[in-house]
C-alpha cells in the first residue's frame, strides 16, 4: 500500500468528514425549518469555518505523541 504524507491524509479525512456533515446539516435544518434556502445557507456557512477548524485541529494533534505507542517526534 502506498504511503501518503500526514498533511494529505489529514486533508482527505477533513474533506470526507465534511461531506458527511454537509448532508447531516442540510437534512437536520431542513427537517426543523422546512426551508431549503435556510438549510442551504446554514450548511454553506457552517461548513466553511468548521472544515478549516477541523483541519487545523487534526494537524495540531499530528504533533502530539500522547497515547501513541511509538510517537513520532516532530522535526525542529
Buried (B, 14 or more C-beta within 10 A) or exposed (E): EEEEEEEEEBBEEBEEBBEEBBEEBBEEBBEEEEEEEEBBEBBEEBBEEBBEEBBEEBBEEEEEEEEEEEEEEEEE
